[in-house]
Amino acid sequence: MNKNAITAAAALTALAAVCAWGVWTYEGEWGSQGTGDGEFDTPTAVAVSPYGGVYVADRRNHRIQYFSRSGSFRGKWGKKGTKPGELWYPEGVAVARGGNVYVADTSNHRVQLFTATGSYLDYWGGYGAAVGNFKWPGGIDASFWGKVYVADTNNDRVQYLTRLYGVEGAWGTHGGGPGQFNRPADVACGPNGYVYVVERENRRVQYFTRAGSFLGMWGQFGRPRGIAVAPDGTVFVADAGNHRIQYFTPAGSYLGGWGSSGHGPGQFNNPCGVAVSRTGARVYVADTDNQRVQYFNRNEPAVAPTSLGSLKALFR
């Protein structure tokens, strides 16, 4: 195949992906540097509740804040400390189907559970390498099948737990092979029952069965930090080092992406967290070093029937 044919094929593939999945456009944002309500100091993760509320792990303010779907402040909880209910540099947040909120309380090496409005319920973990303990846990997600998955970052593994039984199992060792990890940063559960893990230092995504059997991997990112799965199975990656969001099919085929380095609408500065609304129509991004949350809508482009033919004509 000659160079023009290869280029045309790539362009046709990209156009087909856009036609099938639409494009994501900037809709709005909220937040600025500070300690007040609705302000942030290093927001690292974002999660959407079944009822549309948005939760943000406000890392250096040692708290969780929650908002309406368009960013109106609703409440907050947490302060720096080691007691149950207190937080110390939290880096992950997830909302279960019933509305309870799980927090990766990173510098306390534990997972804490709260009600939707921040009343303390329970915790698991403590510093260590044994199953049930954590070392600097990062991202966290609550699956529809009832288990909560945690990126146990400095233990280079994933652990999973339930509220009733606590930590039930783990998988992963340090390395670069299939099923191994080098600083897993975040985890997301898909509607297909797969568990996706993004690795900061191996700069890739791996995916597994819900019990940890390796299924596949892809990617060469710029120190990615966040991952989320839409209701239709589309996988979104916060490609922090490249200041952009990319999205893929459930098996890792590239569909599209957006963003560049900067401070304007639709630009990012080290985006660490990403979440998708329960309808799949909106994507939220924790734009970490811009101290804000941005959100985007999917728009279906109008593509004329002649578009593919016109594109082919460019390469004749």
C-alpha positions in Angstrom: 0.0 0.0 0.0 1.4 3.4 -1.0 1.8 6.4 1.3 -1.3 8.2 0.0 -3.4 5.1 0.4 -2.2 4.6 4.0 -3.0 8.3 4.8 -6.4 8.0 3.2 -7.2 4.8 5.2 -6.2 6.5 8.4 -8.3 9.5 7.7 -11.3 7.3 6.8 -10.9 5.4 10.0 -10.8 8.6 12.0 -13.8 10.0 10.2 -15.7 6.7 10.8 -14.9 6.9 14.5 -16.2 10.5 14.7 -19.4 9.5 12.8 -20.0 6.7 15.2 -19.1 8.3 18.5 -19.5 12.1 18.0 -17.2 14.7 19.3 -16.8 16.1 22.8 -17.1 19.9 23.1 -16.6 22.2 26.1 -19.7 23.0 28.0 -18.6 24.6 31.3 -16.4 24.7 34.3 -16.1 25.6 37.9 -13.5 26.2 40.6 -10.4 28.2 41.3 -7.4 28.1 43.7 -8.4 28.4 47.3 -9.9 26.9 50.4 -13.4 28.3 50.2 -16.5 26.5 49.1 -16.2 25.5 45.5 -12.5 26.3 45.4 -9.8 23.7 45.1 -6.2 22.9 45.9 -5.1 20.1 43.6 -8.4 18.3 42.7 -7.3 14.8 41.7 -10.4 12.8 41.1 -14.1 13.3 40.2 -17.1 10.9 40.4 -20.7 11.1 39.5 -23.5 9.8 41.7 -26.5 7.8 40.4 -28.5 11.0 41.0 -26.3 13.3 39.0 -24.3 14.9 41.8 -20.6 15.4 41.2 -18.0 14.6 43.9 -14.4 15.9 43.8 -11.4 14.7 45.8 -9.8 18.1 46.8 -6.4 16.6 47.7 -4.4 19.4 49.4 -7.5 20.7 51.2 -7.9 17.2 52.7 -11.6 17.1 51.8 -14.4 15.9 49.5 -16.6 18.5 47.9 -19.9 17.8 46.1 -21.8 19.8 43.6 -24.8 19.7 41.3 -24.2 18.4 37.8 -23.4 21.9 36.6 -21.2 22.9 39.5 -23.4 24.5 42.1 -21.8 23.9 45.5 -23.8 21.4 47.7 -21.5 20.5 50.5 -18.2 19.2 51.8 -16.5 17.2 54.5 -13.1 16.2 55.8 -10.1 17.8 57.4 -6.5 16.8 57.7 -6.1 14.1 60.3 -5.7 10.4 61.0 -8.9 9.6 62.9 -11.8 7.9 61.3 -13.7 10.4 59.1 -10.6 12.6 58.8 -8.6 12.7 55.5 -5.0 13.1 54.5 -4.3 13.9 50.9 -7.3 11.9 49.4 -6.7 11.0 45.7 -9.7 8.9 44.8 -13.5 9.1 45.1 -16.2 6.7 43.9 -20.0 6.6 44.4 -21.8 3.3 44.9 -25.2 2.5 43.4 -27.0 3.4 46.6 -25.2 6.8 46.9 -22.6 6.0 49.5 -19.2 7.5 48.8 -15.8 5.6 48.9 -12.7 7.6 49.4 -9.1 6.6 48.8 -7.6 8.3 51.8 -4.1 8.1 50.3 -1.7 9.3 53.0 -3.6 7.4 55.7 -3.2 4.2 53.5 -6.9 3.3 53.8 -10.3 3.4 52.2 -13.1 5.2 54.0 -16.8 5.0 53.4 -19.3 7.9 53.9 -22.9 8.6 53.2 -23.8 10.8 50.3 -23.5 13.9 52.5 -20.3 12.9 54.3 -21.3 11.1 57.5 -18.6 8.6 58.4 -19.6 4.9 58.1 -16.5 2.6 58.0 -12.9 2.2 56.9 -10.5 -0.6 55.8 -6.8 -0.8 55.6 -3.6 0.7 57.1 0.0 0.9 55.9 1.5 -2.4 54.7 2.0 -4.9 52.0 -0.3 -7.7 53.3 -3.7 -8.1 51.5 -6.0 -5.7 53.3 -3.4 -3.0 53.8 -2.4 -0.3 51.4 0.5 1.9 50.4 -0.6 5.2 49.0 -3.8 4.1 47.3 -4.8 6.2 44.4 -8.0 5.7 42.3 -11.1 3.8 43.3 -14.3 2.6 41.7 -17.5 1.0 42.8 -18.8 -1.7 40.4 -22.4 -2.5 39.5 -21.7 -6.1 40.7 -21.1 -4.9 44.3 -17.3 -4.9 44.7 -15.1 -1.8 45.1 -11.7 -1.8 43.3 -8.7 0.1 44.6 -5.5 1.0 42.8 -3.0 0.2 45.5 -0.4 2.3 43.9 2.9 1.7 45.8 2.1 -2.0 46.3 1.7 -2.3 42.4 -1.5 -4.1 42.6 -5.3 -3.9 42.6 -7.3 -4.8 45.7 -11.1 -5.4 45.8 -13.5 -5.3 48.7 -17.1 -5.2 49.8 -18.7 -3.3 52.6 -19.8 -6.5 54.3 -16.6 -8.6 54.1 -13.9 -5.9 53.7 -10.9 -6.7 51.4 -11.5 -10.0 49.6 -8.6 -10.3 47.2 -5.8 -8.7 45.2 -3.8 -9.2 42.0 -0.6 -7.8 40.5 3.1 -7.5 41.1 5.7 -5.0 40.1 6.8 -5.2 36.5 6.1 -4.4 32.9 4.5 -7.7 31.7 0.8 -8.6 31.3 -0.9 -8.5 34.7 2.0 -6.6 36.3 2.0 -3.0 37.3 4.2 0.0 37.8 2.4 2.6 39.9 -1.3 1.9 39.0 -3.0 5.2 39.3 -6.7 4.6 38.8 -9.2 1.8 38.2 -12.6 1.8 36.5 -15.3 -0.9 36.1 -17.1 -1.3 32.8 -20.7 -2.5 32.0 -19.1 -5.5 30.4 -17.8 -6.7 33.7 -14.2 -5.7 32.9 -11.9 -3.9 35.3 -9.6 -1.3 33.6 -6.4 -0.1 35.3 -4.3 2.8 34.1 -0.6 2.7 35.0 1.3 5.9 35.6 4.9 4.6 34.9 4.1 1.8 32.4 2.0 4.5 30.6 -0.7 2.1 29.5 -4.1 0.6 30.2 -4.7 -3.0 31.2 -8.0 -4.7 31.5 -9.1 -7.8 33.5 -12.0 -9.9 34.5 -13.7 -8.9 37.7 -11.5 -11.5 39.6 -8.2 -10.2 38.0 -7.6 -12.5 35.0 -5.6 -10.6 32.4 -7.5 -9.8 29.1 -5.5 -7.2 27.2 -3.6 -3.9 27.2 -2.9 -0.9 25.1 -1.5 2.5 25.0 1.6 4.7 25.2 0.5 7.7 27.2 2.2 10.6 28.9 2.0 9.4 32.6 -1.8 8.9 32.6 -3.6 9.4 35.9 -7.3 8.8 35.5 -9.7 6.4 33.8 -13.5 6.0 33.5 -15.9 3.9 31.5 -19.2 5.1 30.0 -22.4 3.1 30.1 -21.8 2.1 26.5 -18.3 0.7 27.3 -16.3 3.6 25.9 -13.1 4.0 27.9 -11.8 7.5 28.8 -8.2 8.2 29.9 -6.9 11.3 31.5 -3.6 11.5 29.7 -2.1 13.9 32.2 1.4 14.2 30.8 0.0 15.2 27.4 -2.7 17.4 28.9 -5.6 15.7 27.1 -8.4 13.2 27.3 -8.4 10.2 25.0 -11.2 7.7 24.5 -11.3 4.1 23.2 -13.5 1.1 22.5 -13.7 -1.5 25.3 -10.9 -3.4 23.7 -8.6 -0.4 23.2 -9.2 0.8 19.7 -8.6 4.6 19.5 -11.8 6.7 18.9 -10.7 10.2 19.6 -9.4 12.8 22.0 -9.3 16.5 22.9 -7.3 19.0 24.8 -3.9 20.7 24.8 -1.7 22.4 27.4 -3.2 25.7 28.6 -5.6 27.5 30.8 -8.5 28.3 28.4 -11.8 26.4 28.0 -11.1 22.9 26.8 -7.4 23.1 27.6 -5.8 21.3 30.5 -2.9 21.4 33.0 -2.1 17.9 34.3 -5.7 16.5 34.3 -5.7 13.7 36.8 -9.3 12.6 37.0 -12.1 11.8 34.6 -15.7 10.7 35.1 -18.7 10.0 32.9 -22.4 10.8 33.7 -24.7 7.9 34.2 -26.4 8.8 30.8 -23.1 8.9 29.0 -23.8 12.3 27.7 -21.3 14.3 29.8 -17.7 13.9 30.7 -16.2 15.6 33.8 -12.4 16.3 34.1 -10.5 17.1 37.2 -8.2 19.7 35.6 -5.7 19.4 38.5 -3.2 22.1 38.1 -5.7 24.6 36.7 -7.6 24.1 40.0 -11.0 23.4 38.4 -13.4 20.9 37.0 -14.4 21.1 33.4 -17.3 19.3 31.7 -18.0 18.4 28.1 -20.9 17.3 26.0 -21.0 14.8 23.2 -22.3 16.3 19.9 -23.2 14.1 17.0 -21.7 15.8 13.9 -23.8 16.1 10.7 -21.8 14.3 8.1 -23.1 14.5 4.5 -23.4 11.2 2.6 -20.7 12.5 0.2 -18.2 13.2 2.9 -16.3 9.8 2.6 -16.2 10.2 -1.2 -14.9 13.7 -0.9 -12.2 12.6 1.5 -11.1 9.8 -0.8 -10.9 12.3 -3.7 -8.3 14.2 -1.8 -5.9 11.3 -2.2 -6.4 10.4 -5.8 
